[in-house]
Amino acid sequence: MNARPASKIDVANVVGHFINGVDVADDNRPEPITNPATGKVTRHVAMASQQTVENAIAAAEAAFPAWRNTPPAKRARIMFRFKQLLEEHADEIAAAITDEHGKVLDDAMGEFGRGVEVVDYACGIPELLKGEYSRNVGPGIDSWSDHQPLGVVAGITPFNFPAMVPKGSCGHIT
């Protein structure tokens, strides 16, 4: 796609990247977000430069040691707060899905509800991280698993279910 001059685009309508608590928007390659139901350009998305991606990775790597050492119960409280915020803003999120994907509002709300279920599952992190132990799986052999955070990951996810499919360009395996 051709780059669009930043001077013709209202920067307030550019969807950027949230890195290390700061909104970051590369203004050199904005691409239009078009509502497929109307054909109208509603905003622009800032395509990330290599430097922006490297900054996101560095921020995730810097945050990882503290997150790795955060007790699972505290992680769960963070996820429950995230779920609460999602539920408080359900109408706004569903409207954004409708605007960006051309879905009818009922479909967007259904997708949103499924996304909240995924977050709800993650709220059970203390139970999920317990691992398991099996005695005598073979002669003189015991088996166990120990779940530990691994580090920074990247994901490429479907565009058509933004609230349902967990994603993030950079994040952590919990």
Secondary structure, 3 states (H helix, E strand, C coil): CCCCCHHHCCHHHEECEEECCEEECCCCCEEEEECCCCCCEEEEEECCCHHHHHHHHHHHHHHHHHHHCCCHHHHHHHHHHHHHHHHHCHHHHHHHHHHHHCCCHHHHHHHHHHHHHHHHHHCCHHHHCCCEEEEEEECCEEEEECCCCCCEECCCCCCCCCCCCCCCCCEECC
